[in-house]
Amino acid sequence: MKIAVVGATGMVGEVMLQVLAERNFPVTELIPVASEKSVGKEIEFKGTKYKVVGMQTAVDMKADIALFSAGGETSLEWAPRFAATGTTVIDNSSAWRMDPTKKLIVPEINASELTKEDKIIANPNCSTIQMVLVLNPLHKKYRIKRVIVSTYQSITGTGVKAVQQLENEYVGNQGEMAYKYQIHRNAIPQCDSFEENGYTKEEMKLVRETQKILSDKTIAVTATAVRVPIVGGHSEAVNIEFANDFNISEIREILHHTDGVVVQDNTDTYTYPMPLFAQGKDDVFVGRIRRDESQSNSLNMWIVADNLRKGAATNTVQIAEYLVANKLV
């Protein structure tokens, strides 16, 4: 199994390599791929050193699967070139997510949609993945009418530059800015750029991707995405209105039996999800599950996950695992 990791020297690319190793993915040959400035550098994977190659070299090497985490423009240009040689591309950027000809996959929800003909597969946005993993079983049982979500997103979602900005500000050093404002001791109500409707791209991803993954455009979603000075993962306050009434204990029971979801919900012991404890883990954690007493058939909950793992690298590798297990590559 020849695997290319495109963007191997980036923050998500490095985590992809970690996850491939941890999960013992059947890699017989690794092809680390990055921009020209990184070509020739060495990376280590499972005790073996590999030299970073450029994009065209990687295309010519005809990998079985290419895991992309190199940005939307790079993906739009290069994913079709990889696919044309028979490589199956799993792309972590926003480039292909809303393309009606491409599948948007969270394996626990809709991996069964995949076929051998899918040569470019989209990995959803990190904040979307953790939310829909919780919403999916509840939608099947009670039918979701509306979701109101406020996110509290880690600076790691922006990348190395943002982490460096926070570290500089923490010790009082001047440095390159990833954001328009300081992030230390601050919360910035903007993730990604603004669209014409006044919402950011991140907020609209939560709307559009949720409807596509759950195959239901009737689900109304509205979002506010906020960047906060933490590195452990993304947190979300989620309010859900159902068409049908529910029992709180049944909600907990459903989520307790949902693959990839861990319920942490005991106010007596102050047990609830936090990014501090989600960091480095592949599960999605949910707690603070309680009825919305201001609105019928409505529920509040708090969802946390490591955005670099289940929100990006792990979900990508899980898609690859499904392809291999079902002989789709």
Residue pairs with C-beta under 8 A, 6 or more apart in sequence:
1 25
1 26
1 27
1 28
1 29
1 64
1 65
1 324
2 28
2 29
2 31
2 61
2 62
2 63
2 64
2 65
3 20
3 25
3 27
3 29
3 30
3 31
3 63
3 64
3 65
3 66
3 67
3 320
4 30
4 31
4 32
4 33
4 58
4 61
4 63
4 65
4 66
4 67
4 82
4 87
5 13
5 16
5 17
5 20
5 30
5 31
5 32
5 33
5 66
5 67
5 69
6 13
6 33
6 34
6 55
6 58
6 66
6 67
6 68
6 69
6 70
6 74
6 78
7 13
7 33
7 34
7 68
7 69
7 70
7 71
7 74
7 92
8 14
8 16
8 17
8 32
8 33
8 34
8 43
8 52
9 32
9 34
9 38
9 41
9 43
9 52
10 34
10 69
10 70
10 159
10 160
11 156
11 159
11 160
11 163
11 308
12 69
12 92
12 308
12 312
12 313
13 32
13 34
13 69
13 70
15 308
15 309
15 312
15 313
16 67
16 69
16 312
16 313
16 316
16 317
17 30
17 32
17 43
17 45
18 313
19 25
19 282
19 309
19 313
19 314
19 317
20 27
20 45
20 317
21 45
21 46
23 317
23 321
25 317
25 320
25 321
25 324
26 324
27 45
27 46
30 45
30 48
30 50
31 50
31 53
31 58
31 61
31 63
32 43
32 45
32 50
32 51
32 52
32 53
33 52
33 53
33 54
33 55
33 57
33 58
33 66
33 70
34 41
34 52
34 54
34 70
35 54
35 70
36 54
38 52
39 52
39 53
39 54
40 51
40 52
41 51
41 52
42 49
42 50
42 51
42 52
43 49
43 50
43 52
44 50
53 61
55 74
55 78
55 81
58 66
58 82
59 78
59 81
59 82
59 85
59 87
60 85
62 85
62 86
62 87
63 82
63 87
64 87
64 88
64 329
65 87
65 88
65 89
65 90
65 320
65 323
65 329
66 79
66 82
66 87
66 88
66 89
66 90
67 90
67 92
67 316
67 317
67 320
68 74
68 75
68 78
68 79
68 89
68 90
68 91
68 92
68 93
69 92
69 93
69 312
69 313
69 316
70 78
70 93
71 93
72 93
72 94
72 95
73 95
74 93
75 89
75 91
75 93
75 95
75 96
76 95
79 89
79 91
79 95
79 96
79 120
80 120
82 89
83 89
83 119
83 120
86 119
87 119
88 118
88 119
88 120
88 121
88 323
88 328
88 329
89 119
89 120
89 121
90 121
90 123
90 316
90 319
90 320
91 120
91 121
91 122
91 123
92 123
92 312
92 313
92 316
94 125
94 201
94 205
95 122
96 102
96 120
96 122
97 104
97 122
97 124
97 125
97 205
97 208
97 209
97 212
98 104
98 208
98 209
98 212
99 122
102 118
102 120
102 121
102 122
103 110
103 113
103 114
103 118
103 121
103 122
104 110
104 122
104 124
104 209
104 212
104 213
105 111
105 113
105 114
105 121
105 122
105 123
105 124
105 213
105 315
105 319
106 124
106 129
106 132
106 133
106 136
106 213
106 315
107 315
107 318
107 319
107 321
107 322
108 133
108 136
108 258
108 259
108 260
109 132
109 133
109 136
109 213
109 214
110 213
110 215
111 318
111 319
111 322
114 121
114 319
114 322
114 323
114 326
114 328
115 328
116 328
116 329
118 328
121 319
123 312
123 315
123 316
123 319
124 132
124 209
124 213
124 315
125 202
125 205
125 206
125 209
125 311
126 157
126 234
126 305
126 307
126 308
126 311
126 312
127 151
127 153
127 157
127 202
127 205
127 206
127 225
127 234
127 236
127 307
127 311
128 205
128 206
128 209
128 210
128 213
129 284
129 305
129 310
129 311
129 315
130 234
130 236
130 284
130 303
130 304
130 305
130 307
130 310
130 311
131 147
131 149
131 206
131 210
131 236
131 238
131 303
132 209
132 210
132 213
132 214
133 258
133 260
133 261
133 284
133 310
134 238
134 255
134 258
134 261
134 284
134 286
134 301
134 303
135 144
135 147
135 210
135 214
135 238
135 240
136 213
136 214
136 258
137 254
137 255
137 258
138 144
138 240
138 242
138 251
138 254
138 255
139 214
139 216
139 219
141 246
141 254
142 242
142 243
142 244
142 245
142 246
142 297
143 242
143 243
143 244
144 214
144 216
144 219
144 240
144 241
144 242
144 243
145 218
145 219
145 220
145 241
145 242
145 243
145 297
146 219
146 220
146 221
146 222
146 240
146 241
147 210
147 219
147 220
147 221
147 222
147 238
147 239
147 240
147 241
148 222
148 223
148 238
148 239
149 206
149 221
149 222
149 223
149 224
149 236
149 237
149 238
149 239
150 223
150 224
150 225
150 226
150 236
150 237
151 191
151 202
151 206
151 223
151 224
151 225
151 226
151 234
151 235
151 236
152 187
152 226
152 228
152 230
152 234
152 235
152 236
152 237
153 191
153 202
153 225
153 226
153 227
153 228
153 234
153 235
153 307
154 228
154 230
154 231
154 232
154 233
154 234
154 275
154 307
155 162
155 163
155 165
155 166
155 178
155 183
155 227
155 228
155 229
155 230
155 231
156 162
156 163
156 231
156 233
156 307
156 308
157 191
157 227
157 234
157 307
157 311
158 178
158 179
158 227
159 178
161 176
161 178
162 178
162 179
162 183
163 231
164 175
164 176
164 178
165 175
165 176
165 177
165 178
165 179
165 182
165 183
166 183
166 184
166 229
166 231
168 174
168 175
169 182
169 183
169 184
170 184
179 188
179 227
180 188
181 188
183 227
183 228
183 229
184 229
185 229
186 229
187 226
187 227
187 228
187 229
188 226
188 227
188 228
189 224
189 225
189 226
190 200
190 225
190 227
191 200
191 202
191 203
191 225
191 226
191 227
192 200
192 201
192 202
192 225
193 200
193 201
194 200
194 201
195 201
195 204
197 204
199 223
200 225
202 223
202 225
203 223
203 224
203 225
204 223
206 221
206 223
206 225
207 221
207 222
207 223
210 219
210 221
211 217
211 219
211 221
230 275
231 275
231 279
232 274
232 275
232 276
232 277
232 278
232 279
232 306
233 275
233 278
233 279
233 304
233 305
233 306
233 307
233 308
233 311
234 275
234 304
234 305
234 307
234 311
235 273
235 274
235 275
235 302
235 303
235 304
236 302
236 303
236 304
237 300
237 302
238 300
238 301
238 302
238 303
239 292
239 298
239 299
239 300
240 298
240 299
240 300
240 301
241 292
241 295
241 297
241 298
241 299
242 297
242 298
242 299
243 297
244 297
245 296
245 297
246 297
246 299
248 289
248 290
248 291
248 299
251 289
251 299
252 263
252 265
252 289
255 261
255 263
255 286
255 289
256 263
260 282
260 283
260 284
260 310
261 283
261 284
261 285
261 286
262 283
262 284
262 285
262 286
263 285
263 286
263 287
263 289
264 271
264 272
264 273
264 285
264 286
264 287
265 271
265 272
265 286
265 287
265 288
265 289
271 287
272 287
272 288
272 302
273 285
273 286
273 287
273 302
273 303
273 304
274 304
275 304
275 306
277 285
278 285
278 304
278 305
278 306
279 306
280 306
280 309
281 306
281 309
282 306
282 309
282 310
282 314
283 305
283 310
284 303
284 304
284 305
284 310
285 303
285 304
285 305
286 301
286 302
286 303
286 304
287 301
287 302
288 300
288 301
288 302
289 299
289 300
289 301
290 299
290 300
290 301
291 298
291 299
291 300
292 298
292 299
292 300
305 311
322 328
323 329
